[in-house]
Amino acid sequence: MSARLSCPPAPGPLEAYAVQFDPLLKTPAQRHGFRTYLSGLLLPRDRSKTLTALVGAEPLVQAQAAQVQRLQFFLSEAAWDAEAINAQRLALLAAEPATAPSAAGVLVIDDTGDRKDGSATDHVARQYLGSVGKIDNGIVAVTTLWADEECYYPLHVMPYTPEKRLAGGKQDPAFRSKPQIALDLVEQAQAAGVPFCAIVADCFYGDNNGLETALLKRGLPHVLARRGAVGRGWAPAQADHSFKDVAQALPLRAWREVIRRFRDGHTERWWAAELTLFGYGPGRPVRAICATTDRRALPELSTWYLTTNLPAPLAEIVRIYGLRNWIEQGYKQMKDELGWADFMVRSDRAIRRHWTLVCCAFAFCWWHHALQAHADDSPLPGIPEAPPEAGKKNQPRQGAAVLAAPAARRARLADPGVLAGALLARLCRHALAGRTRRAARRPEHRPRD
């Protein structure tokens, strides 16, 4: 790489997007920093998107260059409010009919982790990391995402602080478990006026009795996954002890066929049935449901055990939970292309700001595509699902670049709009038709907080 510094420009579409944040950025330097940061995040990836990469500087050699230091100051020290920036991002998405959230969508809660060395960076410790599927040294963020069959984007994010970083451990007043943080993020989504038909979460959150109780107490609709093979309470030896036991004992006539249709024309036949055990059952405040591709074998990777307080038909419950997979797709795009985990700052404030700016870059992709759709007088199509491989949660697949080939070949200072379009380039391929969804991989067991 050339030693010459080259600050990425802010081409037309990005400038039009960035100017809508100007009232929240108090000085010209902050506005320039915002544009530079987003432009760097949106450029085709040729190296980790650290501060030096975002301004086109050489790593190490030019780490002290003026442009790098200005961007460092913008991220870590400048007086701007990341929460206000995030609120404006969500307001822009809500104002655009193609991306506005509707009551047909879902609010997904989840968490994601990434490796980070040492212990000097806030929130970093040895803990379970979804990106590697095991306990390792790194940082974890709890997130919420809004999704329907046509659109999806992150709402709010909050870092998780492991008890080992707090003086009082889990008894420390500052300690918040991941489910507790998730409830805080649900409240933030409600305060932002985000509509949804249900809160959706994988079995890590679904198996947390405190979370389910809190959702029921607040009267919030939800569809939560449960681990099928785990016992739910005392029962005689000959009785069913788990969701899987009950599902295996069901007669074939108890299952209802659910047809899931996709935009490429193919369909998938699923089966769903009501389960009755330990207080769950049809007609009760909370129902238990099994959905599977094979009602006889109940294959692990395509069988869901769900609990819900919705009185909806089985097909609708299957549709709702299927939308959870969009959060995996969102993680992939933000990590593989937008530099979610590439930050090289240590403070809580700077990390939160970096994540906010990544979410702004992600939202720009939708905003830019919506403008193009308006210009072409065509509707905004849905993004296809790229289901993760069996194995580690959030594990990027080797060679599975999100960028389309033309964008990948562009020069270093390519228009950020090229990446925005490329991130959405595989529209309609394998995407869902109507209000159905493709099977999402069931998450594996992971340690509880």
VOGU-3710 file (C-alpha; in Angstrom, 3 decimals, decimal comma):
1> msarlscppa> 0,000/0,000/0,000  1,184/3,486/-0,758  2,427/5,543/2,152  0,362/8,519/0,922  -2,617/9,313/3,117  -5,893/9,416/1,233  -9,002/10,315/3,178  -12,021/8,604/1,618  -14,388/11,143/0,088  -18,084/11,343/0,906
11> pgpleayavq> -19,774/10,875/-2,494  -23,262/12,128/-3,291  -25,517/9,456/-1,712  -23,474/9,260/1,473  -23,358/13,060/1,761  -27,137/13,210/1,376  -27,456/10,615/4,132  -24,860/12,177/6,452  -26,303/15,693/6,245  -29,392/14,445/8,083
21> fdpllktpaq> -27,216/13,839/11,159  -25,582/17,287/11,043  -27,855/18,881/13,695  -26,505/16,317/16,195  -22,849/16,986/15,308  -21,860/20,332/16,787  -18,740/21,266/14,833  -17,438/20,963/11,272  -14,744/18,613/12,599  -17,385/16,256/14,020
31> rhgfrtylsg> -19,349/16,310/10,783  -16,179/15,570/8,803  -15,310/12,759/11,206  -18,783/11,242/10,834  -18,549/11,267/7,036  -15,000/9,917/7,031  -15,870/7,092/9,410  -18,954/5,985/7,472  -17,178/6,290/4,132  -14,326/4,110/5,390
41> lllprdrskt> -16,688/1,482/6,784  -18,558/1,317/3,480  -15,526/0,847/1,271  -14,822/-2,678/-0,044  -12,814/-4,556/2,547  -9,151/-5,154/1,800  -7,953/-5,184/5,430  -9,357/-4,821/8,935  -11,269/-1,556/9,229  -9,139/0,031/11,935
51> ltalvgaepl> -8,752/3,797/12,259  -5,737/3,790/9,943  -7,632/1,778/7,344  -10,630/4,110/7,461  -8,494/7,048/6,277  -6,264/5,036/3,943  -3,144/5,248/6,153  -0,485/2,585/6,543  -0,825/0,543/9,733  1,730/1,329/12,463
61> vqaqaaqvqr> 3,851/3,560/10,213  1,192/6,268/9,953  -0,699/5,587/13,168  0,301/9,050/14,451  -0,626/10,884/11,259  -2,908/13,888/11,664  -5,900/12,360/9,885  -5,713/9,213/11,997  -5,452/11,217/15,206  -8,403/13,398/14,219
71> lqfflseaaw> -10,518/10,306/13,664  -9,303/8,856/16,981  -10,368/12,071/18,730  -13,754/12,016/16,980  -14,387/8,449/18,149  -13,037/8,704/21,696  -13,129/12,308/22,871  -15,376/14,561/20,791  -18,622/15,727/22,409  -21,363/13,995/20,441
81> daeainaqrl> -24,163/11,733/21,648  -24,163/8,201/20,222  -27,685/7,529/21,513  -29,007/10,600/19,711  -27,265/9,484/16,506  -28,850/6,049/16,833  -32,290/7,585/17,435  -31,910/9,660/14,266  -30,861/6,539/12,337  -34,018/4,745/13,420
91> allaaepata> -36,122/7,816/12,623  -34,745/7,874/9,058  -35,569/4,183/8,615  -39,068/4,710/10,023  -39,701/7,666/7,696  -38,966/5,630/4,559  -41,956/3,441/3,591  -39,662/0,714/2,255  -37,889/0,316/5,609  -40,479/1,491/8,151
101> psaagvlvid> -41,141/-1,193/10,789  -44,630/-2,669/10,843  -46,634/-4,773/13,273  -46,067/-7,828/11,044  -42,374/-7,854/11,944  -40,587/-9,213/14,995  -38,192/-7,889/17,609  -35,257/-10,311/17,824  -33,031/-10,362/20,914  -29,648/-12,048/20,777
111> dtgdrkdgsa> -25,971/-11,546/21,591  -22,736/-11,859/19,677  -19,111/-12,142/20,770  -15,728/-11,510/19,178  -12,156/-12,305/20,158  -10,123/-9,503/21,746  -6,678/-9,838/23,318  -5,664/-8,816/26,814  -7,854/-7,307/29,506  -7,245/-3,557/29,149
121> tdhvarqylg> -10,239/-3,083/26,840  -13,521/-2,513/28,674  -15,843/-5,562/28,870  -13,169/-7,971/27,571  -12,736/-11,223/29,520  -12,794/-14,977/29,040  -16,420/-15,777/28,236  -18,584/-17,592/25,719  -18,172/-16,082/22,230  -20,781/-16,946/19,632
131> svgkidngiv> -18,409/-16,210/16,745  -16,121/-19,090/17,760  -18,667/-21,260/19,573  -16,646/-21,626/22,768  -15,225/-19,806/25,778  -12,407/-17,489/24,735  -11,023/-14,036/25,495  -13,254/-11,416/23,956  -16,161/-9,002/24,113  -19,905/-9,677/23,935
141> avttlwadee> -22,719/-7,365/22,889  -26,440/-7,918/23,461  -28,465/-6,667/20,512  -31,996/-6,204/19,228  -33,037/-6,338/15,585  -36,303/-5,624/13,786  -37,172/-7,913/10,877  -39,921/-9,000/8,560  -39,790/-10,846/5,225  -38,774/-7,673/3,381
151> cyyplhvmpy> -36,290/-5,858/5,588  -34,155/-6,153/8,727  -31,792/-3,903/10,664  -30,285/-3,575/14,171  -32,101/-1,402/16,705  -30,014/-1,121/19,862  -26,836/-2,646/21,239  -25,311/-2,827/24,717  -22,040/-4,431/25,844  -22,177/-7,207/28,430
161> tpekrlaggk> -19,770/-6,886/31,373  -18,768/-10,303/32,813  -18,906/-10,620/36,592  -15,144/-11,194/36,785  -14,600/-7,563/35,758  -16,686/-6,308/38,682  -15,458/-6,107/42,269  -18,541/-7,800/43,663  -18,940/-10,380/40,914  -22,563/-11,253/40,184
171> qdpafrskpq> -23,541/-9,588/43,467  -22,121/-6,276/42,297  -24,894/-3,662/41,797  -23,477/-2,923/38,345  -23,805/-6,518/37,130  -26,490/-7,140/34,534  -27,090/-10,559/33,050  -27,665/-10,872/29,308  -31,428/-11,486/29,749  -31,638/-8,400/31,969
181> ialdlveqaq> -29,841/-6,341/29,333  -32,167/-7,793/26,708  -35,187/-6,553/28,673  -33,628/-3,082/28,815  -33,206/-3,156/25,035  -36,837/-4,240/24,579  -37,856/-1,189/26,613  -35,685/1,013/24,387  -37,379/-0,387/21,288  -40,797/0,300/22,804
191> aagvpfcaiv> -39,744/3,833/23,760  -38,627/4,372/20,153  -42,090/3,378/18,975  -40,955/0,268/17,086  -43,981/-1,971/16,383  -43,722/-5,766/16,359  -46,008/-8,775/16,555  -43,713/-10,731/18,872  -40,360/-10,828/20,639  -38,249/-13,707/19,338
201> adcfygdnng> -35,166/-15,302/20,896  -33,107/-18,479/20,755  -32,965/-21,111/23,488  -30,310/-19,303/25,542  -32,888/-16,625/26,297  -35,905/-18,911/26,012  -34,583/-21,203/28,749  -34,212/-18,247/31,124  -37,275/-18,421/33,362  -36,756/-14,871/34,583
211> letallkrgl> -36,963/-13,479/31,064  -40,111/-15,431/30,189  -41,730/-14,383/33,469  -40,876/-10,731/32,849  -42,330/-10,850/29,340  -45,527/-12,441/30,634  -45,834/-9,926/33,456  -45,507/-7,074/30,982  -47,966/-8,652/28,590  -45,440/-8,728/25,750
221> phvlarrgav> -46,090/-11,216/22,920  -43,211/-13,609/22,397  -42,022/-16,784/20,713  -39,029/-18,303/22,506  -36,987/-21,366/21,561  -36,312/-24,036/24,170  -33,803/-26,857/24,360  -35,881/-29,911/23,614  -33,887/-32,554/25,501  -33,629/-30,700/28,818
231> grgwapaqad> -35,976/-31,819/31,590  -38,507/-29,228/32,800  -39,376/-30,548/36,227  -40,248/-33,589/38,315  -42,372/-36,341/36,791  -42,734/-40,101/37,248  -40,101/-42,146/35,453  -42,586/-43,340/32,842  -43,807/-39,809/32,068  -42,420/-37,292/29,586
241> hsfkdvaqal> -39,650/-35,112/31,020  -38,847/-32,787/28,127  -40,310/-31,153/25,026  -38,579/-33,762/22,900  -40,108/-36,613/24,903  -43,594/-35,197/24,353  -42,994/-34,601/20,637  -41,715/-38,134/20,126  -44,800/-39,552/21,847  -47,285/-37,658/19,656
251> plrawrevir> -49,328/-39,718/17,186  -48,876/-38,705/13,540  -52,430/-37,384/13,397  -51,522/-34,701/15,965  -49,199/-32,948/13,513  -50,386/-30,198/11,150  -48,731/-29,580/7,805  -47,136/-26,167/7,277  -46,063/-25,201/3,752  -43,334/-22,588/3,503
261> rfrdghterw> -42,987/-20,842/0,138  -39,900/-19,062/-1,160  -39,368/-16,397/-3,788  -37,484/-18,691/-6,122  -40,625/-20,820/-6,377  -39,646/-23,785/-4,227  -41,554/-24,858/-1,133  -40,677/-26,708/2,038  -43,060/-28,915/3,958  -42,876/-28,586/7,705
271> waaeltlfgy> -44,954/-30,103/10,489  -46,122/-28,420/13,680  -47,937/-29,690/16,764  -49,075/-28,476/20,158  -47,335/-30,001/23,190  -48,759/-30,432/26,671  -46,447/-30,618/29,689  -45,580/-28,771/32,898  -48,170/-26,025/32,590  -47,820/-25,537/28,830
281> gpgrpvraic> -50,580/-26,579/26,483  -53,433/-25,566/24,155  -55,819/-23,131/25,796  -53,323/-22,235/28,525  -51,647/-18,820/28,946  -48,444/-20,181/27,418  -48,398/-22,794/24,667  -45,621/-25,217/23,766  -45,122/-26,006/20,076  -42,808/-28,271/18,111
291> attdrralpe> -42,049/-27,453/14,472  -39,958/-29,795/12,347  -39,144/-30,934/8,843  -39,567/-34,592/9,863  -42,219/-35,501/12,441  -40,803/-39,009/12,839  -37,060/-38,371/13,166  -37,203/-34,843/14,680  -33,781/-33,876/13,217  -31,854/-31,645/15,592
301> lstwylttnl> -30,912/-28,930/13,090  -34,414/-28,472/11,684  -36,612/-28,983/14,729  -37,760/-26,098/16,925  -39,249/-26,374/20,406  -41,072/-23,124/21,105  -43,108/-21,519/23,859  -45,436/-18,605/23,135  -48,258/-16,597/24,636  -49,709/-15,831/21,189
311> paplaeivri> -53,086/-17,360/20,283  -52,020/-17,472/16,620  -52,318/-20,522/14,311  -49,379/-22,915/14,136  -48,330/-21,680/10,694  -48,085/-18,116/12,000  -45,938/-19,194/14,964  -43,585/-20,973/12,540  -43,421/-17,839/10,369  -42,666/-15,620/13,349
321> yglrnwieqg> -39,844/-17,726/14,745  -38,338/-18,213/11,290  -37,653/-14,473/11,154  -35,063/-14,881/13,916  -32,492/-16,005/11,372  -32,176/-12,449/10,052  -30,084/-11,533/13,075  -27,490/-14,106/12,002  -27,448/-12,590/8,510  -27,100/-9,106/9,996
331> ykqmkdelgw> -24,138/-10,168/12,130  -22,472/-11,659/9,066  -22,795/-8,488/7,027  -21,743/-6,145/9,825  -18,745/-8,294/10,744  -17,579/-9,469/7,340  -17,992/-6,151/5,519  -18,588/-3,244/7,902  -15,893/-3,836/10,528  -18,045/-4,486/13,621
341> adfmvrsdra> -15,199/-6,167/15,517  -12,266/-4,265/13,956  -12,141/-1,453/16,524  -8,826/-0,770/18,257  -10,076/1,418/21,097  -10,355/0,469/24,746  -12,978/2,636/26,425  -16,634/1,734/26,791  -17,618/5,052/25,233  -15,509/4,587/22,112
351> irrhwtlvcc> -16,646/0,969/21,628  -20,320/1,954/21,831  -19,701/4,782/19,363  -17,998/2,434/16,926  -20,936/0,037/17,037  -23,354/2,938/16,544  -21,448/4,070/13,457  -21,432/0,518/12,049  -25,211/0,440/12,501  -25,410/3,794/10,692
361> afafcwwhha> -23,418/2,334/7,797  -25,728/-0,688/7,727  -28,768/1,603/7,651  -27,216/3,600/4,795  -27,271/0,459/2,669  -31,054/0,232/3,076  -31,528/3,996/2,701  -29,452/4,125/-0,480  -31,216/1,105/-1,965  -34,616/2,604/-1,173
371> lqahaddspl> -33,626/5,771/-3,048  -32,575/3,674/-6,029  -35,869/1,798/-5,873  -37,748/5,097/-5,919  -35,679/6,260/-8,866  -36,436/3,042/-10,743  -40,093/3,220/-9,678  -39,742/-0,328/-8,347  -40,433/-1,789/-4,877  -37,677/-2,627/-2,442
381> pgipeappea> -37,253/-6,419/-2,561  -36,313/-8,579/0,403  -32,778/-9,639/1,184  -32,237/-13,367/0,765  -31,250/-15,477/3,682  -27,785/-16,973/3,777  -28,244/-19,670/6,419  -25,093/-20,332/8,452  -23,339/-23,645/8,181  -23,904/-26,256/10,823
391> gkknqprqga> -21,363/-25,806/13,571  -20,286/-22,652/15,362  -22,797/-19,904/15,841  -22,058/-16,759/13,803  -18,998/-18,475/12,321  -18,228/-16,829/8,936  -18,036/-19,327/6,111  -14,748/-19,515/4,291  -14,970/-17,877/0,888  -18,527/-16,671/1,400
401> avlaapaarr> -17,914/-13,007/0,569  -20,968/-10,796/0,688  -19,652/-8,429/-1,967  -20,715/-9,013/-5,523  -17,790/-9,488/-7,909  -17,960/-6,036/-9,560  -17,843/-4,272/-6,219  -15,034/-6,478/-4,953  -12,883/-5,391/-7,872  -13,397/-1,684/-7,317
411> arladpgvla> -10,500/0,580/-6,362  -9,784/1,600/-2,776  -11,745/4,854/-3,086  -14,847/3,321/-4,607  -18,213/4,997/-4,086  -19,711/3,742/-0,789  -22,941/3,293/-2,710  -21,265/0,428/-4,579  -20,819/-1,524/-1,357  -24,317/-0,584/-0,232
421> gallarlcrh> -25,688/-2,093/-3,410  -23,359/-5,077/-3,242  -24,427/-5,936/0,308  -27,964/-6,182/-1,045  -26,925/-7,702/-4,377  -28,363/-11,186/-3,914  -31,946/-9,950/-3,665  -34,737/-12,491/-3,957  -32,436/-15,524/-4,236  -33,776/-18,066/-1,718
431> alagrtrraa> -35,803/-15,307/-0,037  -39,210/-16,014/1,393  -42,447/-15,445/-0,401  -45,451/-13,970/1,343  -45,231/-14,390/5,092  -43,145/-17,547/5,446  -39,525/-18,065/6,329  -36,773/-20,546/5,803  -35,516/-22,738/8,600  -33,081/-21,103/10,979
441> rrpehrprd> -30,409/-23,241/12,559  -31,082/-24,072/16,164  -28,396/-22,546/18,380  -26,247/-24,855/20,396  -26,078/-24,954/24,164  -23,910/-22,295/25,730  -23,036/-21,372/29,303  -25,616/-19,408/31,254  -24,767/-16,102/32,917
//
